[in-house]
Amino acid sequence: MHPLYNTSTFAERFAEEAGAELFRVQHHVAHGLSVMAERGLDEAVAIAVDGVGYGADGTIWGCEVLHIDLNRSIFQRLGRMEHIPLPGGDLAVRFPARALVGILSGFMETEEIKGVLSRDALDKIPGLELVVKQVRKNINVAIASSAGRYMDAASSLLNICQERTYEGEPAMKLESSVRDTGIRFSADLLEVKEPSVFPLVSTGEGMRESGTVRVIPVSEVFGTACELLKKGESKPGLAYAFIEYLARSVAEIAADAARELGVEVVMSGGVAYNSYFTPLVRKRIEAHINMLVAAGDNGISFGQLYASKMLG
């Protein structure tokens, strides 16, 4: 659906030349559909967790619980992560400390943030004061509900990785550092009213109906982590707590929805490769994962094809 992607512009041109109808399938819906296709499902609750995907509302998605219904040709966003401000957009992907500052700026003053960031993190953000002002004035700031950016920010806070030199590096290094020391984060899920019901495949603007979306708090958890760090808590223990909290939260939203709707749960996306996250989700809820195609972005074309086969 991203209007600037090469694949999007190619598809528009190719469809026009071929006289064919163009179907746009949202990134995370396609992740969910890739598992649904493997299992022959026409309705499911999908957990889609990754770094980035263009959302149906124009923001960056990446930690989604969706109800996908092929019979009615719609999907509904049931849950997401609290929005993370990304100062500088793609710069915040390369330098995770920017995502961390985006989170901390919501409840800390600049001097407090300086006290939390490691020397390595500060070295990656020349002009911290300007970055904080950038976030607060919303100048060149992308908004993301992304599991990948959440893990990147955690990796920066714990001084595990301060620069991404390959895909998924901060999150993978966070994963490799964990040890369960019994630390757990706790925050009550929030509820917001926002556009949440969208057409399963879009041939234009389509409908956007509002509904209640459950939101996983981020700021509160990072505030708690900062306090625990000051008290000398184990960084590997905090790394585990970040992953466990996310897994527990998406599992709760998906379990409640699946029970109410009477459907199965599927899970896909790059974060599903995390060797702690996925077992922690499946410990709480039976969630089917990709077995025949990749859970990462090279598997979404299978989900897109499934949508076109079922609805075309």
Disulfide bonds with the S-S distance in Angstrom:
none
